[in-house]
Amino acid sequence: MSKIINGRTISKGIVLGEVLMSKDAISFLGGINPKNGMCEELGHCLYGKCISGKILVFPSGKGSTVGSYVMLQLSKNNKAPLAIINVSAEPIIAVGAIISNIAMIDNLEQDPFTFLQDGMQIKVDADNGFIELQ
């Protein structure tokens, strides 16, 4: 039986995929390599992991406004995440998701860190503002 958790749409799209969790905020400028999708920020909980093709869950963004363009470059290189779930979206990540056509949702009715785990398969329906647990 599936479970629906409502949220707020930031960037439209509907995807199915595997969750990749980060307890740390993400700076795409300097933190994520746009050529290969690898996290290169020393000390980050995702250091050495690839975000490409994942449903990336993290609290919020941090850092430079250029991060939006790094997200666009990830998309152009086919290395972007399938979707982004934030606890609370901030403008840099929101703009990056919109210009990169990455489905994005935030403000879920439950804290995603209480029920999502790495490797879970979920559906993000950012067209209608919810995620679905399989």
Sine and cosine of phi, psi and omega as CSV:
sin_phi,cos_phi,sin_psi,cos_psi,sin_omega,cos_omega
0.00,0.00,0.74,-0.67,-0.03,-1.00
-1.00,0.04,0.35,-0.94,0.01,-1.00
-0.81,-0.59,0.74,-0.67,0.01,-1.00
-0.98,-0.20,0.74,-0.67,0.09,-1.00
-0.81,-0.59,0.88,-0.48,-0.07,-1.00
-0.99,0.16,0.46,-0.89,0.05,-1.00
-0.44,-0.90,-0.31,-0.95,-0.02,-1.00
-0.92,-0.38,0.77,-0.64,0.05,-1.00
-0.96,0.27,0.75,-0.66,0.12,-0.99
-0.96,-0.29,-0.73,0.68,0.01,-1.00
-0.66,-0.76,0.79,-0.61,-0.13,-0.99
-0.94,0.34,0.40,-0.92,0.05,-1.00
0.48,-0.88,0.43,-0.91,0.04,-1.00
-0.78,-0.63,0.85,-0.53,-0.03,-1.00
-0.64,-0.77,0.44,-0.90,0.18,-0.98
-0.91,-0.42,0.68,-0.73,0.01,-1.00
-0.06,-1.00,-0.10,-1.00,-0.06,-1.00
-0.99,-0.11,0.72,-0.69,0.00,-1.00
-0.97,0.25,0.68,-0.74,0.19,-0.98
-0.80,-0.60,0.90,-0.43,-0.09,-1.00
-1.00,-0.09,0.61,-0.79,0.15,-0.99
-0.71,-0.71,0.88,-0.48,0.08,-1.00
-0.96,0.28,-0.29,0.96,-0.02,-1.00
-1.00,-0.07,0.56,-0.83,0.17,-0.99
-0.88,0.48,0.40,-0.92,-0.05,-1.00
-0.87,-0.50,0.75,-0.67,0.19,-0.98
-0.96,-0.28,0.90,-0.44,0.00,-1.00
-0.95,0.31,-0.53,0.85,0.06,-1.00
-0.97,0.22,0.93,-0.37,0.00,-1.00
1.00,0.05,-0.32,0.95,-0.01,-1.00
-1.00,-0.10,-0.56,0.83,-0.03,-1.00
-0.85,-0.53,0.77,-0.64,0.02,-1.00
-0.98,0.19,0.89,-0.46,-0.06,-1.00
-0.94,0.34,-0.25,0.97,0.00,-1.00
-0.99,0.13,-0.53,0.85,-0.08,-1.00
-0.76,-0.65,-0.06,1.00,0.04,-1.00
0.97,0.25,0.21,0.98,-0.02,-1.00
-1.00,0.06,0.61,-0.79,0.12,-0.99
-0.98,0.19,0.84,-0.54,-0.05,-1.00
-0.89,-0.45,0.18,0.98,0.00,-1.00
-0.99,0.15,0.92,-0.39,0.01,-1.00
-0.85,0.53,0.70,-0.72,0.03,-1.00
1.00,0.10,-0.14,0.99,0.02,-1.00
-0.97,0.23,0.57,-0.82,-0.03,-1.00
-0.90,0.43,-0.32,0.95,0.05,-1.00
-0.99,-0.15,0.11,0.99,-0.04,-1.00
-0.78,0.63,0.79,-0.61,0.02,-1.00
1.00,0.09,0.00,1.00,0.01,-1.00
-0.97,-0.24,0.44,-0.90,-0.01,-1.00
-0.98,-0.19,0.76,-0.66,0.00,-1.00
-1.00,-0.03,-0.15,0.99,-0.08,-1.00
-0.87,0.49,0.73,-0.69,0.08,-1.00
0.94,0.35,0.25,0.97,-0.01,-1.00
-0.94,-0.34,0.31,-0.95,0.21,-0.98
-1.00,-0.05,0.97,-0.24,-0.16,-0.99
-1.00,0.03,0.87,-0.49,-0.03,-1.00
-0.92,-0.39,0.85,-0.52,0.03,-1.00
-0.45,-0.89,0.36,-0.93,-0.10,-0.99
-0.87,0.50,-0.80,0.61,-0.03,-1.00
-0.18,-0.98,0.09,-1.00,0.05,-1.00
-1.00,0.04,0.15,-0.99,0.10,-0.99
-0.47,-0.88,0.37,-0.93,0.15,-0.99
0.99,-0.14,-0.32,-0.95,-0.20,-0.98
-0.93,0.37,0.50,-0.86,0.09,-1.00
-0.89,0.45,-0.35,0.94,0.05,-1.00
-0.90,0.43,-0.30,0.95,0.05,-1.00
-0.81,0.58,-0.56,0.83,0.04,-1.00
-0.87,0.50,-0.64,0.77,-0.01,-1.00
-0.97,0.25,-0.47,0.88,0.12,-0.99
-0.91,0.42,-0.65,0.76,0.06,-1.00
-0.88,0.47,-0.65,0.76,0.04,-1.00
-0.89,0.46,-0.66,0.75,0.02,-1.00
-0.91,0.41,-0.63,0.78,0.10,-1.00
-0.84,0.55,-0.70,0.71,0.00,-1.00
-0.90,0.44,-0.71,0.70,0.01,-1.00
-0.89,0.46,-0.50,0.87,0.00,-1.00
-1.00,-0.01,0.12,0.99,-0.05,-1.00
0.83,0.56,0.62,0.78,0.00,-1.00
-0.84,-0.55,0.18,0.98,-0.04,-1.00
-0.98,0.21,0.36,-0.93,0.16,-0.99
-0.92,0.39,0.42,-0.91,0.08,-1.00
-0.91,0.41,-0.64,0.76,-0.03,-1.00
-0.42,-0.91,0.29,-0.96,0.05,-1.00
-0.80,-0.60,0.73,-0.69,0.16,-0.99
-0.87,-0.50,0.86,-0.51,0.07,-1.00
-0.92,-0.38,0.50,-0.86,0.18,-0.98
-0.90,0.44,-0.75,0.66,0.04,-1.00
-0.57,-0.82,0.92,-0.40,-0.03,-1.00
-0.94,0.34,0.58,-0.82,0.15,-0.99
-0.87,-0.50,0.28,-0.96,-0.19,-0.98
-0.84,0.55,-0.60,0.80,-0.06,-1.00
-0.89,0.45,-0.74,0.67,-0.02,-1.00
-0.95,0.32,-0.64,0.77,0.01,-1.00
-0.87,0.49,-0.75,0.66,0.02,-1.00
-0.89,0.46,-0.69,0.72,0.02,-1.00
-0.86,0.52,-0.69,0.72,0.02,-1.00
-0.91,0.42,-0.67,0.74,-0.03,-1.00
-0.91,0.42,-0.77,0.64,-0.05,-1.00
-0.95,0.32,-0.31,0.95,-0.03,-1.00
-0.98,-0.18,-0.01,1.00,-0.04,-1.00
0.84,0.54,0.69,0.72,0.07,-1.00
-0.98,-0.22,0.84,-0.54,0.05,-1.00
-0.85,0.53,0.70,-0.71,-0.03,-1.00
-0.55,-0.83,0.65,-0.76,0.01,-1.00
-0.63,-0.78,0.50,-0.87,0.09,-1.00
-0.57,-0.82,-0.14,-0.99,0.03,-1.00
0.76,0.65,0.74,0.68,0.07,-1.00
-0.89,0.46,0.44,-0.90,0.00,-1.00
-0.94,0.35,-0.21,0.98,0.13,-0.99
-0.75,-0.67,0.54,-0.84,0.07,-1.00
-0.89,0.47,0.87,-0.49,-0.05,-1.00
-0.87,0.49,-0.37,0.93,0.00,-1.00
-0.97,0.25,-0.12,0.99,0.03,-1.00
-1.00,-0.08,-0.23,0.97,-0.06,-1.00
-0.67,-0.74,-0.23,0.97,0.05,-1.00
-0.99,-0.13,0.50,-0.87,0.03,-1.00
-0.63,-0.78,0.45,-0.89,0.10,-0.99
-0.77,0.64,0.67,-0.74,0.09,-1.00
1.00,0.04,-0.23,0.97,0.05,-1.00
-0.89,0.45,0.58,-0.81,0.11,-0.99
-0.99,-0.12,0.85,-0.53,0.01,-1.00
-0.70,-0.72,0.23,-0.97,0.10,-0.99
-0.94,-0.35,0.75,-0.66,0.14,-0.99
-0.95,-0.31,0.88,-0.47,0.06,-1.00
-0.93,-0.38,0.99,0.10,-0.02,-1.00
-0.99,0.15,-0.13,0.99,0.16,-0.99
-0.93,0.37,-0.60,0.80,-0.08,-1.00
-0.91,-0.41,0.02,1.00,0.14,-0.99
0.97,0.23,0.72,0.70,0.09,-1.00
-0.43,-0.90,0.29,-0.96,0.20,-0.98
-0.90,-0.44,0.43,-0.90,-0.01,-1.00
-0.79,-0.61,0.82,-0.57,0.07,-1.00
-1.00,0.02,0.76,-0.65,-0.06,-1.00
-0.98,0.18,0.00,0.00,0.00,0.00
